[in-house]
C-alpha cells in the first residue's frame, strides 16, 4: 500500500520534471504505471486536467477541408462514442489509390521483426507458412515520409477530434504499420518475444492519447480484427483484480470471465476502414486464422510524458495552417 501511495507522489514529481526538462526518466514512468493501476485511471484524469489548463486547444470551428473525410462530421457523436465506448468507427473508407500506394511501399521496403527468442531481424515481408514472428513492422520514419500517410497524419479533421478529446494541444506520438501473419504459434512467451499484441492488454505509454487504426487489408473474424472491451477506458472502468496484476498481458479466459459478452467488441471492416480508439481500454489484435492482416496506426497524445520514444527524421517540407498547430516529436531535416 505504501509503495502504491508513494508512486502517486513520485508521478507528480515526475510530471513537474518533465514539464521543465521535457524528459521522463524511467523511474518516473514506472511510478506512473504503478499509480495508474492503483488509482484505476484517476492519475491520468488528474494530469490531463492540468494539461488542459496549461495548453488549451486552439481550434474552435465546425468544419475544415479534408482530403480524407467528408463534410458534415458530427464531432459531438465521435466525442461521445470515445468517452462511453472507447472507440468510434468512421463511415469513410480510404480510397483505392491510397491503398495501392501503401501496398507498393510494403513491396519495396524491408520490415524489422523480433523472432521467438526476442532477437531483432530484418527482411522483406512475404507470405510464408513458417513465419519467424507474429509481427513484422516498417520503419517509422519511412512510413511518416510516405506522402499519402503524411497527409493523413496532419489531416485537420483528425487533429480536431484529438483536440476535442484532450481539450488541449496535440502531439504526434507514434506512427506504426505492421503485418500480422496467420501463425499457429501463439503463447505468452512468443507474445513477449515477438512484441506483438495478441493477448489482452491496455496501453500506457502516455497520459491521454488516441490511436487511429486503418485496415489496409480486408479484416473479417478470420483475419485478425481488433478486439475491444467496451468502456474500460473510463476511470474505474477496469476490473480491480485484473489491475492488481499490473501492466501485464492477460489471457482471454480471464478477460472473458470478467466482462459480459455484450461489452466485447470485434471491429470488422473492408480494407480502407478507419476507426479511432482510446487504447487505455483492454484490447488486443485477435490472432488471424485465415489471411494475414496489414494495419496502419497513428497515435496522438496530450503530452509526451511517459515511455521513451525515438525522433522521426522527416524529408517533408511541412507548412500546415497555424490554426492546426500540432506539437510533435518530428525532427525536420
Backbone bond lengths (Angstrom), bond angles and torsions (degrees), N, CA, C in turn:
res aa  C-N    CA-C-N  psi(-1)  N-CA   C-N-CA  omega(-1)  CA-C   N-CA-C  phi
1 X - - - 1.467 - - 1.537 111.14 -
2 X 1.351 116.52 -43.89 1.465 119.59 -179.63 1.528 110.91 -60.89
3 X 1.337 116.52 -42.68 1.463 120.06 -179.85 1.527 111.19 -62.51
4 X 1.331 116.11 -37.65 1.461 120.32 179.57 1.527 111.05 -65.53
5 X 1.328 115.86 -47.36 1.470 119.98 179.58 1.530 110.42 -63.96
6 X 1.327 115.84 -42.14 1.460 120.02 179.73 1.528 110.82 -62.82
7 X 1.347 117.05 -33.30 1.466 120.11 -179.48 1.526 111.19 -63.39
8 X 1.332 116.77 -31.64 1.461 120.24 178.30 1.530 109.91 -65.97
9 X 1.329 117.06 -47.79 1.471 120.95 178.93 1.531 111.04 -64.06
10 X 1.322 116.48 -39.24 1.461 120.17 -179.83 1.527 110.88 -66.93
11 X 1.322 116.29 -35.32 1.465 120.40 176.92 1.525 110.93 -63.71
12 X 1.329 116.30 -42.13 1.464 120.07 179.42 1.524 110.81 -64.07
13 X 1.321 116.45 -39.55 1.467 120.40 175.69 1.526 109.54 -63.35
14 X 1.329 115.82 -42.87 1.457 120.80 179.43 1.514 112.35 -62.43
15 X 1.326 116.90 -36.93 1.461 120.34 179.05 1.525 110.62 -66.41
16 X 1.324 116.50 -40.59 1.469 120.23 176.49 1.527 109.76 -63.53
17 X 1.336 116.08 -42.22 1.475 121.14 178.46 1.525 109.72 -59.62
18 X 1.333 116.12 -45.37 1.471 119.44 179.71 1.530 111.01 -63.24
19 X 1.318 116.81 -40.60 1.466 120.95 -178.42 1.525 111.48 -60.43
20 X 1.329 116.15 -29.76 1.465 121.20 -179.44 1.521 111.54 -87.90
21 X 1.343 116.75 -48.19 1.468 120.92 -170.07 1.528 114.10 -104.73
22 X 1.337 118.00 -6.69 1.468 122.94 -179.88 1.524 112.36 57.80
23 X 1.324 115.59 34.62 1.461 122.12 175.82 1.526 108.61 -138.70
24 X 1.335 115.31 152.37 1.466 119.76 177.37 1.525 109.18 -123.97
25 X 1.322 119.21 94.24 1.464 120.42 173.64 1.530 110.03 -53.99
26 X 1.315 116.40 147.18 1.456 121.00 -172.63 1.533 112.98 -58.35
27 X 1.337 117.09 -32.89 1.465 119.48 -179.50 1.530 111.03 -60.67
28 X 1.345 117.00 -35.16 1.459 120.55 179.10 1.528 111.23 -76.05
29 X 1.325 116.23 -37.15 1.463 119.08 177.38 1.526 110.53 -64.29
30 X 1.327 117.21 -44.98 1.466 120.37 -179.80 1.531 111.20 -65.29
31 X 1.323 116.60 -33.93 1.467 119.25 176.84 1.526 110.50 -67.10
32 X 1.343 116.49 -36.01 1.458 121.31 177.14 1.532 110.97 -63.53
33 X 1.323 116.65 -43.59 1.468 120.86 178.58 1.529 110.37 -59.65
34 X 1.329 115.19 -46.43 1.469 119.77 -179.88 1.536 110.57 -65.09
35 X 1.329 116.48 -41.22 1.462 120.62 -179.39 1.526 111.06 -66.46
36 X 1.317 116.92 -36.93 1.465 120.71 178.50 1.524 110.21 -61.83
37 X 1.323 116.69 -47.49 1.469 120.69 -179.69 1.528 111.25 -65.00
38 X 1.325 116.34 -38.99 1.472 120.87 -178.81 1.530 111.36 -67.54
39 X 1.338 116.96 -40.77 1.471 120.85 -176.02 1.526 112.24 -93.62
40 X 1.341 117.40 0.08 1.473 122.14 -178.36 1.528 111.56 53.69
41 X 1.335 114.61 42.84 1.456 120.59 173.94 1.512 116.26 98.44
42 X 1.338 118.54 -10.22 1.467 120.41 -177.28 1.526 111.87 -61.16
43 X 1.319 117.72 -37.25 1.471 120.41 -177.54 1.522 110.84 -62.60
44 X 1.317 116.56 -37.56 1.461 120.87 177.81 1.523 111.37 -66.04
45 X 1.334 116.25 -43.25 1.466 120.03 179.04 1.522 110.80 -63.43
46 X 1.317 117.66 -40.64 1.464 122.01 -179.08 1.528 110.47 -64.68
47 X 1.330 116.72 -47.75 1.465 119.89 -179.47 1.530 111.12 -66.41
48 X 1.334 117.13 -36.17 1.469 120.47 178.18 1.526 110.98 -63.87
49 X 1.331 116.66 -36.36 1.461 120.16 177.88 1.527 110.34 -64.96
50 X 1.314 116.61 -41.29 1.463 120.31 177.19 1.526 110.14 -61.59
51 X 1.333 116.41 -45.15 1.463 121.02 -179.53 1.523 110.76 -61.69
52 X 1.332 117.15 -42.09 1.466 120.52 -179.16 1.530 111.54 -64.02
53 X 1.328 116.93 -28.58 1.463 120.44 176.60 1.531 111.27 -78.21
54 X 1.340 115.65 -32.60 1.464 120.66 -179.18 1.527 112.65 -79.69
55 X 1.330 116.33 -36.66 1.466 120.89 -174.19 1.520 109.56 -131.45
56 X 1.292 116.53 79.76 1.457 120.28 -178.41 1.521 110.30 -67.64
57 X 1.334 115.70 146.79 1.461 120.60 -179.20 1.524 109.98 -63.64
58 X 1.350 115.06 151.93 1.459 120.80 -175.39 1.526 112.64 -92.83
59 X 1.325 117.85 -33.96 1.458 121.45 -169.08 1.523 112.35 -89.98
60 X 1.312 115.51 141.58 1.451 120.59 176.17 1.527 108.89 -151.73
61 X 1.352 116.05 60.88 1.444 121.42 -179.21 1.522 108.42 -138.74
62 X 1.318 116.08 154.79 1.457 121.48 -169.66 1.525 113.84 -79.27
63 X 1.329 117.46 -39.48 1.456 118.60 -177.67 1.523 110.61 -146.48
64 X 1.290 115.82 138.96 1.439 122.61 175.19 1.518 107.79 -131.49
65 X 1.304 115.30 146.24 1.467 119.37 -173.59 1.527 110.78 -61.60
66 X 1.324 114.89 130.58 1.457 121.88 -178.74 1.515 109.43 -129.21
67 X 1.320 115.30 142.27 1.462 119.78 177.80 1.519 111.34 -81.19
68 X 1.324 117.25 -19.41 1.467 120.51 -171.32 1.526 114.64 -115.76
69 X 1.329 117.90 -18.72 1.460 120.36 -176.47 1.525 110.07 -120.39
70 X 1.331 116.39 143.78 1.453 121.25 -176.57 1.519 110.52 -79.36
71 X 1.332 115.02 158.97 1.466 120.55 177.05 1.523 109.70 -69.25
72 X 1.332 115.91 151.34 1.446 119.62 177.53 1.512 113.43 98.59
73 X 1.314 116.73 20.23 1.459 121.34 177.42 1.528 110.76 -56.82
74 X 1.314 117.27 134.49 1.457 121.38 173.37 1.534 107.23 -96.77
75 X 1.338 115.58 87.73 1.462 120.17 -175.58 1.525 112.13 -64.53
76 X 1.325 116.35 -32.69 1.458 119.20 179.48 1.527 111.01 -66.52
77 X 1.334 117.27 -35.53 1.464 121.19 177.42 1.524 110.75 -66.24
78 X 1.329 115.88 -42.54 1.464 120.67 178.72 1.527 109.91 -62.58
79 X 1.333 115.45 -45.54 1.461 121.30 179.38 1.524 110.82 -59.21
80 X 1.326 116.43 -43.60 1.457 121.41 -179.51 1.526 111.27 -64.74
81 X 1.333 116.29 -43.00 1.470 120.64 179.04 1.518 111.17 -61.27
82 X 1.326 116.12 -41.57 1.464 120.32 -179.23 1.526 111.15 -66.29
83 X 1.313 116.43 -42.96 1.467 119.70 -178.69 1.527 112.40 -68.03
84 X 1.337 116.11 -41.43 1.463 120.28 -174.04 1.528 112.30 -85.45
85 X 1.340 115.95 -48.45 1.465 120.42 -173.99 1.526 113.32 -97.18
86 X 1.341 115.67 -29.80 1.460 119.65 -177.07 1.511 113.54 96.57
87 X 1.352 117.28 -0.43 1.465 119.71 179.53 1.528 110.10 -159.00
88 X 1.331 115.68 164.71 1.462 121.92 175.41 1.523 108.20 -149.08
89 X 1.336 116.43 131.62 1.463 122.19 177.77 1.521 108.24 -100.72
90 X 1.328 117.31 127.88 1.460 121.96 -177.93 1.529 111.23 -84.12
91 X 1.337 114.81 149.40 1.467 119.64 173.74 1.529 110.48 -71.49
92 X 1.335 115.95 -31.40 1.469 120.62 -179.94 1.514 111.58 -64.28
93 X 1.315 115.63 146.55 1.462 121.89 169.31 1.523 108.34 -128.07
94 X 1.301 116.99 146.16 1.462 120.31 178.67 1.523 109.51 -70.15
95 X 1.331 116.11 145.96 1.464 119.75 -173.21 1.527 112.75 -77.81
96 X 1.325 114.86 168.90 1.466 121.48 -176.19 1.521 112.40 -62.53
97 X 1.340 117.20 -34.06 1.453 120.16 179.94 1.526 110.83 -63.36
98 X 1.348 116.25 -44.12 1.469 121.33 176.58 1.520 109.94 -58.44
99 X 1.322 116.03 -49.10 1.464 121.05 -175.91 1.525 111.52 -64.33
100 X 1.326 116.69 -39.89 1.457 119.74 -178.51 1.523 111.29 -66.99
101 X 1.335 116.20 -38.80 1.473 119.35 177.22 1.524 111.71 -63.21
102 X 1.329 117.03 -35.22 1.463 120.33 176.86 1.523 110.13 -67.67
103 X 1.316 116.57 -43.77 1.466 120.15 179.81 1.524 111.15 -64.12
104 X 1.333 117.00 -36.33 1.476 120.38 175.36 1.526 109.90 -62.49
105 X 1.331 115.10 -39.59 1.466 120.19 179.37 1.529 110.99 -62.94
106 X 1.320 117.33 -47.16 1.465 119.78 -175.31 1.522 111.89 -68.42
107 X 1.327 116.62 -27.71 1.469 119.64 177.91 1.524 111.67 -70.49
108 X 1.337 117.12 -28.17 1.464 121.50 -174.73 1.528 113.29 -94.03
109 X 1.330 117.53 -20.26 1.464 119.88 -170.24 1.524 112.58 -111.65
110 X 1.330 113.79 149.84 1.461 120.90 177.06 1.525 111.70 -77.39
111 X 1.317 114.94 156.57 1.463 122.11 171.48 1.517 109.16 -105.52
112 X 1.305 115.44 165.23 1.463 119.56 163.98 1.519 107.11 -119.16
113 X 1.308 116.76 150.68 1.456 120.72 -179.29 1.512 109.95 -154.09
114 X 1.322 115.29 163.14 1.462 121.88 177.70 1.527 107.35 -113.40
115 X 1.323 116.48 124.50 1.465 119.79 -177.38 1.532 110.62 -77.34
116 X 1.322 116.38 -174.31 1.466 120.25 -174.62 1.530 113.55 -70.83
117 X 1.325 115.89 -7.88 1.461 120.26 174.16 1.530 111.65 -102.37
118 X 1.344 115.93 3.66 1.461 120.38 178.62 1.515 114.32 83.33
119 X 1.336 117.69 11.17 1.464 121.20 179.81 1.524 110.72 -85.39
120 X 1.318 117.00 133.60 1.455 121.54 179.97 1.515 110.14 -80.65
121 X 1.344 116.02 131.84 1.457 121.58 -178.91 1.521 109.50 -137.27
122 X 1.346 115.09 167.89 1.456 121.03 -177.98 1.527 109.85 -130.81
123 X 1.310 115.57 152.49 1.458 120.02 176.36 1.517 110.58 166.27
124 X 1.331 116.21 161.12 1.456 120.22 177.90 1.518 109.99 -74.23
125 X 1.314 114.90 141.30 1.464 119.60 179.68 1.523 109.72 -76.00
126 X 1.282 116.50 134.70 1.457 120.97 174.09 1.520 108.74 -149.65
127 X 1.314 115.79 149.95 1.451 119.93 -179.80 1.514 109.51 -65.80
128 X 1.319 114.82 127.54 1.460 120.44 -171.48 1.528 108.11 -151.52
129 X 1.304 117.00 135.27 1.461 120.53 178.97 1.528 111.94 -73.05
130 X 1.318 115.86 -16.76 1.469 119.91 -177.42 1.528 110.75 -116.96
131 X 1.316 115.84 61.88 1.458 120.24 -179.38 1.527 110.59 -63.44
132 X 1.334 114.83 146.08 1.457 120.61 -179.95 1.525 112.50 -94.16
133 X 1.344 116.59 -4.88 1.455 120.38 -176.71 1.525 109.52 -157.12
134 X 1.343 115.79 166.53 1.462 121.48 176.94 1.526 112.04 -99.34
135 X 1.338 116.85 1.19 1.463 120.04 -178.76 1.523 110.02 -151.06
136 X 1.339 116.34 127.24 1.455 122.74 179.96 1.524 107.97 -124.49
137 X 1.340 116.61 109.98 1.469 122.31 -171.35 1.518 112.20 -106.96
138 X 1.333 114.92 157.70 1.462 121.57 177.08 1.523 110.24 -107.38
139 X 1.321 115.62 153.36 1.455 122.22 -177.86 1.531 111.02 -59.32
140 X 1.334 116.02 130.25 1.461 121.36 -174.05 1.529 112.42 -60.83
141 X 1.319 117.68 -43.17 1.459 120.23 -178.05 1.528 111.58 -65.58
142 X 1.327 116.73 -37.69 1.469 120.12 178.22 1.521 111.21 -66.39
143 X 1.328 116.07 -39.36 1.462 119.55 177.45 1.526 109.41 -63.66
144 X 1.318 116.21 -47.36 1.459 121.65 -177.97 1.529 111.19 -57.61
145 X 1.315 117.15 -38.96 1.460 121.58 -175.03 1.527 114.19 -83.09
146 X 1.316 117.96 -3.60 1.455 120.46 173.24 1.530 108.02 -72.02
147 X 1.328 116.96 123.53 1.460 121.78 -168.71 1.525 113.18 -53.20
148 X 1.314 117.39 -46.68 1.460 120.43 -176.98 1.524 111.68 -62.90
149 X 1.331 116.17 -43.00 1.462 120.04 179.85 1.520 110.57 -69.17
150 X 1.331 116.51 -38.40 1.462 119.95 179.61 1.522 111.63 -60.84
151 X 1.321 116.19 -41.22 1.470 119.96 177.43 1.525 110.91 -63.85
152 X 1.322 115.76 -40.36 1.461 119.73 -179.80 1.527 111.08 -66.11
153 X 1.336 116.55 -39.44 1.468 121.15 179.92 1.524 111.13 -56.42
154 X 1.332 116.77 -42.53 1.457 120.86 -175.87 1.525 112.74 -100.30
155 X 1.329 116.50 18.96 1.463 119.93 178.76 1.531 109.50 -60.42
156 X 1.325 117.80 129.37 1.473 120.35 -175.13 1.522 113.86 -62.50
157 X 1.342 117.85 -30.95 1.465 119.53 178.40 1.528 110.79 -66.85
158 X 1.321 116.29 -39.71 1.467 120.14 177.59 1.518 110.48 -63.99
159 X 1.327 116.33 -43.45 1.472 120.05 -179.49 1.527 110.45 -62.70
160 X 1.328 116.77 -40.50 1.461 119.28 -179.02 1.523 110.91 -67.51
161 X 1.328 118.44 -39.81 1.464 121.43 177.01 1.527 109.94 -57.74
162 X 1.332 115.59 -43.54 1.465 120.32 -179.89 1.530 111.22 -66.43
163 X 1.316 116.40 -44.50 1.469 119.55 179.94 1.523 111.42 -61.81
164 X 1.328 115.94 -39.65 1.461 119.28 178.06 1.522 111.14 -62.65
165 X 1.310 116.42 -40.18 1.463 120.80 -176.52 1.525 111.38 -74.70
166 X 1.340 115.82 -39.01 1.469 119.86 -178.46 1.526 112.36 -83.85
167 X 1.348 116.58 -27.95 1.463 121.99 -170.29 1.526 110.46 57.20
168 X 1.332 114.68 38.34 1.467 120.56 -179.73 1.519 108.82 -163.54
169 X 1.318 116.41 -176.97 1.458 121.90 176.83 1.524 110.57 -63.90
170 X 1.335 114.88 165.15 1.468 120.98 -174.02 1.525 110.38 -120.03
171 X 1.322 115.66 134.16 1.452 122.19 174.56 1.529 109.05 -112.00
172 X 1.319 116.85 138.12 1.461 120.22 168.66 1.520 106.72 -81.56
173 X 1.337 117.05 116.39 1.463 119.28 -173.31 1.520 114.75 -111.23
174 X 1.333 118.20 -14.40 1.461 118.46 176.92 1.521 110.41 -169.45
175 X 1.333 115.32 146.05 1.459 122.99 172.11 1.519 106.30 -132.68
176 X 1.314 116.66 128.49 1.468 119.36 -175.39 1.525 110.05 -146.56
177 X 1.313 115.67 150.65 1.459 121.41 175.61 1.522 107.47 -150.96
178 X 1.338 116.19 131.22 1.457 117.58 -177.21 1.530 112.39 -152.58
179 X 1.321 113.85 156.28 1.460 122.80 171.15 1.528 108.88 -92.29
180 X 1.321 115.05 137.57 1.465 121.42 169.34 1.525 107.05 -115.37
181 X 1.315 118.54 109.39 1.468 120.33 -175.76 1.530 113.33 -85.72
182 X 1.325 114.56 161.00 1.461 120.23 170.00 1.519 107.17 -70.94
183 X 1.327 115.81 123.00 1.460 119.58 -174.62 1.515 109.77 -151.10
184 X 1.309 116.61 129.97 1.465 120.52 -178.82 1.523 112.17 -73.66
185 X 1.325 115.22 -23.96 1.456 120.66 -173.22 1.526 110.31 -84.50
186 X 1.321 117.49 93.54 1.463 120.99 178.14 1.522 109.19 -133.38
187 X 1.312 115.74 113.24 1.461 121.83 177.51 1.513 107.81 -146.63
188 X 1.318 116.71 169.28 1.458 119.60 179.56 1.527 110.50 -62.04
189 X 1.326 117.25 -36.80 1.469 120.63 -179.97 1.518 111.68 -64.89
190 X 1.354 116.77 -45.81 1.467 119.00 179.30 1.530 110.71 -69.76
191 X 1.332 116.57 -33.65 1.459 120.96 176.60 1.530 110.52 -57.42
192 X 1.316 116.47 -47.25 1.463 121.33 -179.57 1.525 110.65 -69.27
193 X 1.329 116.39 -43.42 1.465 120.32 -178.55 1.526 111.60 -65.44
194 X 1.339 117.33 -41.50 1.466 121.99 -177.90 1.520 112.89 -80.25
195 X 1.344 116.72 -13.87 1.466 122.16 -175.49 1.528 110.77 57.76
196 X 1.304 114.72 40.06 1.461 120.54 177.40 1.524 108.93 -94.41
197 X 1.328 117.41 -171.75 1.466 119.61 -173.90 1.523 110.49 -140.87
198 X 1.337 116.52 49.21 1.459 121.08 -175.61 1.532 112.46 -98.22
199 X 1.329 116.88 -4.06 1.457 121.44 169.61 1.530 107.45 -102.66
200 X 1.322 116.67 151.82 1.457 119.71 -178.88 1.530 110.95 -64.03
201 X 1.325 114.75 144.31 1.462 121.61 -179.63 1.522 107.65 -166.26
202 X 1.303 117.34 172.88 1.459 121.80 167.79 1.524 106.93 -126.43
203 X 1.332 116.24 147.06 1.463 120.78 179.63 1.521 109.59 -82.90
204 X 1.324 116.08 152.03 1.465 119.43 179.86 1.530 111.02 -157.06
205 X 1.321 117.05 40.26 1.460 119.92 178.06 1.522 112.05 -77.39
206 X 1.333 116.73 -26.98 1.467 121.61 -176.19 1.526 110.45 -125.93
207 X 1.336 115.73 -173.94 1.462 120.82 179.08 1.522 110.22 -84.43
208 X 1.323 116.86 -51.05 1.457 121.76 175.27 1.517 107.56 -145.67
209 X 1.319 117.93 139.66 1.456 120.46 -172.46 1.516 110.32 -158.17
210 X 1.328 114.26 164.74 1.456 122.58 170.84 1.516 108.24 -133.07
211 X 1.324 115.08 145.01 1.463 120.59 174.54 1.525 108.84 -119.24
212 X 1.324 115.34 130.14 1.454 121.75 174.13 1.521 107.91 -98.92
213 X 1.329 115.66 119.13 1.460 122.30 -177.89 1.525 109.12 -104.14
214 X 1.333 116.07 136.32 1.454 121.02 176.86 1.521 108.36 -126.87
215 X 1.342 115.77 117.70 1.460 119.72 173.93 1.528 108.29 -74.63
216 X 1.324 116.66 121.25 1.465 121.76 179.26 1.524 111.61 -99.60
217 X 1.317 116.05 -1.79 1.463 123.17 171.90 1.527 107.32 -136.76
218 X 1.316 117.08 154.96 1.465 120.30 177.00 1.525 109.42 -56.93
219 X 1.322 115.95 134.84 1.466 119.99 -174.87 1.521 110.33 -129.13
220 X 1.337 115.39 101.68 1.459 122.82 176.42 1.528 108.40 -101.61
221 X 1.317 116.44 -171.99 1.460 120.63 177.06 1.519 112.07 -59.58
222 X 1.337 116.10 -25.26 1.464 120.49 -176.40 1.523 113.69 -93.77
223 X 1.349 116.25 -2.32 1.468 119.92 -171.87 1.526 114.12 -113.86
224 X 1.319 117.18 21.29 1.460 120.10 175.35 1.507 114.94 80.50
225 X 1.350 119.31 53.08 1.473 120.14 179.10 1.518 112.09 -69.05
226 X 1.325 114.15 159.46 1.462 120.82 173.65 1.523 107.68 -71.88
227 X 1.325 117.30 135.23 1.456 121.70 -178.41 1.528 109.06 -120.24
228 X 1.332 115.81 124.80 1.458 123.25 -173.45 1.522 110.92 -117.81
229 X 1.319 116.24 143.31 1.465 120.73 167.68 1.522 105.88 -99.65
230 X 1.292 114.83 102.97 1.460 123.41 -170.51 1.532 111.94 -57.11
231 X 1.337 115.22 132.03 1.460 121.05 172.67 1.509 115.85 83.43
232 X 1.348 118.47 -2.02 1.464 119.21 -177.31 1.527 112.62 -80.51
233 X 1.329 116.99 4.74 1.464 120.89 171.53 1.525 111.99 -80.46
234 X 1.332 117.07 -15.16 1.460 120.50 -176.98 1.527 111.37 -70.73
235 X 1.329 115.57 151.77 1.457 120.15 170.83 1.531 108.26 -59.26
236 X 1.316 116.84 132.02 1.472 124.46 -176.01 1.531 111.98 67.81
237 X 1.335 116.95 14.43 1.457 120.28 -176.90 1.515 114.95 -85.20
238 X 1.322 117.49 -9.28 1.464 120.44 -178.25 1.522 111.02 -99.29
239 X 1.304 115.16 145.80 1.454 121.36 177.38 1.531 109.88 -61.11
240 X 1.340 116.59 128.59 1.467 120.92 -175.32 1.528 112.45 -61.95
241 X 1.323 116.42 -38.18 1.469 119.73 -179.03 1.524 111.43 -65.90
242 X 1.334 116.66 -34.56 1.460 119.87 177.17 1.525 110.62 -70.37
243 X 1.337 116.54 -38.22 1.464 120.27 179.52 1.527 112.10 -67.39
244 X 1.326 116.36 -27.75 1.464 119.39 178.67 1.527 111.53 -63.37
245 X 1.325 116.45 -20.47 1.457 120.56 177.17 1.534 111.30 -73.11
246 X 1.335 115.34 -16.00 1.459 120.15 -178.20 1.523 111.04 87.46
247 X 1.287 114.73 -159.11 1.475 122.17 -176.20 1.527 107.79 -86.18
248 X 1.340 116.04 76.83 1.459 121.77 -170.73 1.523 111.59 -128.50
249 X 1.338 116.25 159.86 1.454 122.30 168.91 1.527 108.39 -73.57
250 X 1.331 116.31 142.12 1.460 120.94 -175.50 1.520 110.28 -127.55
251 X 1.305 116.27 135.11 1.456 121.93 -179.82 1.533 110.36 -67.38
252 X 1.325 115.87 147.04 1.467 120.65 -177.33 1.530 112.90 -59.57
253 X 1.324 118.10 -32.64 1.460 120.57 -179.23 1.530 111.19 -61.74
254 X 1.335 116.39 -39.02 1.464 120.08 178.65 1.521 111.33 -67.99
255 X 1.335 115.41 -42.24 1.461 119.95 178.91 1.524 110.12 -63.05
256 X 1.324 116.59 -49.30 1.462 120.74 -176.39 1.522 112.43 -64.05
257 X 1.336 116.43 -26.42 1.463 119.90 178.91 1.529 111.71 -77.96
258 X 1.326 116.99 -18.83 1.466 121.30 -176.74 1.524 113.40 -97.41
259 X 1.344 116.97 -20.96 1.461 119.76 -175.57 1.522 110.82 -128.74
260 X 1.318 115.84 140.08 1.456 121.15 178.27 1.526 110.14 -66.83
261 X 1.304 115.87 152.35 1.463 121.53 -176.15 1.529 112.12 -59.86
262 X 1.327 117.48 -28.45 1.465 120.46 -179.24 1.527 112.40 -66.23
263 X 1.339 117.51 -19.19 1.462 121.30 179.02 1.530 112.25 -93.90
264 X 1.317 117.35 -4.98 1.462 121.74 -177.19 1.524 108.45 -98.75
265 X 1.324 117.12 112.62 1.452 122.46 -172.46 1.535 110.95 -118.05
266 X 1.315 116.15 127.04 1.464 121.74 171.59 1.523 107.25 -102.22
267 X 1.332 116.86 122.82 1.460 121.85 -175.19 1.525 109.28 -94.68
268 X 1.319 115.91 111.57 1.460 122.46 -177.11 1.522 109.33 -103.68
269 X 1.333 116.54 159.47 1.457 118.36 177.00 1.506 113.32 177.05
270 X 1.320 114.90 152.79 1.459 121.30 173.46 1.525 109.23 -69.56
271 X 1.324 116.37 163.17 1.465 119.17 177.18 1.525 109.33 -59.17
272 X 1.329 115.08 139.65 1.460 120.97 -174.78 1.510 113.15 97.61
273 X 1.328 117.50 -8.82 1.469 121.35 177.83 1.523 110.82 -65.41
274 X 1.332 116.16 136.49 1.468 122.41 179.05 1.521 109.56 -119.79
275 X 1.313 117.15 133.35 1.462 120.22 169.32 1.520 108.72 -140.81
276 X 1.317 115.57 155.19 1.460 121.32 -178.88 1.513 108.10 -120.05
277 X 1.326 116.39 140.96 1.452 119.33 -178.03 1.516 112.88 -142.98
278 X 1.325 114.74 146.82 1.459 122.12 166.95 1.522 105.24 -89.20
279 X 1.330 116.05 101.93 1.466 119.22 -171.95 1.530 113.12 -85.82
280 X 1.343 115.19 22.84 1.454 117.47 162.40 1.532 108.50 -76.18
281 X 1.353 116.49 -9.75 1.465 121.38 168.73 1.530 109.23 -64.23
282 X 1.323 116.77 151.06 1.453 118.97 165.41 1.527 107.78 -64.83
283 X 1.317 116.61 132.02 1.459 120.85 -177.38 1.517 109.67 -159.95
284 X 1.301 115.80 173.38 1.457 121.90 173.65 1.523 109.04 -166.87
285 X 1.323 116.25 167.73 1.446 122.31 167.53 1.523 106.73 -93.33
286 X 1.327 117.11 113.66 1.465 119.86 -178.66 1.532 108.94 -63.47
287 X 1.325 119.03 131.86 1.477 120.83 -177.03 1.525 111.23 -59.93
288 X 1.341 118.63 124.54 1.468 120.33 178.78 1.525 111.28 -68.40
289 X 1.332 115.52 144.13 1.463 119.60 -179.80 1.530 112.38 -121.05
290 X 1.346 116.38 -6.68 1.469 118.72 -179.21 1.517 112.27 -123.38
291 X 1.347 116.78 -56.15 1.471 121.31 -177.10 1.517 110.96 -124.95
292 X 1.338 116.47 146.82 1.462 121.71 175.17 1.529 109.41 -66.57
293 X 1.329 116.33 146.92 1.464 121.23 -177.43 1.521 110.67 -115.14
294 X 1.336 115.84 136.39 1.460 122.24 174.71 1.526 108.19 -112.87
295 X 1.330 116.39 129.71 1.464 122.14 -172.72 1.523 110.71 -135.08
296 X 1.330 115.86 137.26 1.463 122.88 173.35 1.526 108.15 -110.48
297 X 1.335 116.89 135.96 1.468 121.08 -179.38 1.526 109.80 -131.99
298 X 1.327 115.91 128.36 1.463 123.03 175.13 1.520 107.60 -115.12
299 X 1.322 116.65 124.79 1.464 120.31 -177.56 1.525 110.81 -114.77
300 X 1.344 115.10 132.41 1.462 122.66 177.43 1.521 108.08 -124.96
301 X 1.332 116.62 146.09 1.460 119.81 -178.30 1.523 110.91 -140.55
302 X 1.327 115.25 168.13 1.464 119.80 179.09 1.520 112.43 -90.93
303 X 1.345 116.52 -3.91 1.467 122.08 179.19 1.520 108.27 -166.73
304 X 1.316 116.82 154.31 1.464 120.25 174.72 1.525 111.47 -98.23
305 X 1.331 116.82 12.30 1.457 120.42 170.27 1.525 108.09 -60.97
306 X 1.336 116.99 134.69 1.460 119.05 178.22 1.521 112.50 136.39
307 X 1.331 115.24 -143.39 1.457 121.13 -176.50 1.520 112.60 -66.23
308 X 1.323 115.33 160.65 1.460 120.80 178.72 1.521 111.22 -64.25
309 X 1.308 116.54 151.59 1.459 121.49 176.16 1.523 108.01 -146.22
310 X 1.317 115.46 156.74 1.459 120.43 178.79 1.521 109.38 -100.25
311 X 1.310 116.89 156.38 1.455 121.80 177.06 1.526 109.77 -76.66
312 X 1.316 115.47 149.48 1.463 120.66 174.19 1.522 107.84 -97.12
313 X 1.314 116.40 132.36 1.459 121.04 174.59 1.528 108.62 -91.50
314 X 1.317 115.82 122.04 1.461 119.71 -174.99 1.511 111.14 -112.51
315 X 1.342 116.12 136.51 1.465 120.47 171.96 1.526 109.92 -109.20
316 X 1.347 115.85 15.53 1.462 120.82 -179.86 1.529 109.95 -91.97
317 X 1.333 115.07 143.27 1.459 120.55 172.62 1.526 107.10 -95.62
318 X 1.318 116.86 91.20 1.456 121.47 -171.74 1.521 111.08 -92.70
319 X 1.321 115.31 119.69 1.448 120.83 175.44 1.525 108.02 -129.52
320 X 1.328 117.26 85.78 1.457 119.33 -179.26 1.521 109.56 -104.05
321 X 1.326 114.93 155.97 1.451 123.20 -174.71 1.520 111.06 -52.47
322 X 1.328 116.84 137.76 1.459 121.04 -177.67 1.528 111.89 -63.91
323 X 1.344 117.65 -23.10 1.461 119.75 176.46 1.528 110.45 -64.10
324 X 1.335 116.29 -23.80 1.459 121.45 -176.71 1.510 110.68 -103.87
325 X 1.315 114.72 28.32 1.462 119.09 -177.37 1.523 110.38 -53.24
326 X 1.317 115.91 122.29 1.460 120.79 -179.00 1.513 108.65 -123.20
327 X 1.297 116.83 120.21 1.455 121.20 176.49 1.515 107.10 -79.52
328 X 1.310 116.38 127.71 1.465 118.04 -173.90 1.505 110.99 -144.04
329 X 1.315 115.13 176.67 1.456 120.84 -173.86 1.517 112.55 -95.95
330 X 1.320 116.95 15.23 1.455 120.99 -170.95 1.526 112.28 -81.95
331 X 1.317 116.72 137.96 1.461 122.62 168.22 1.526 106.94 -97.74
332 X 1.305 117.64 117.90 1.470 120.42 178.32 1.528 108.49 -88.48
333 X 1.322 115.33 120.87 1.466 120.08 -177.08 1.521 110.36 -113.21
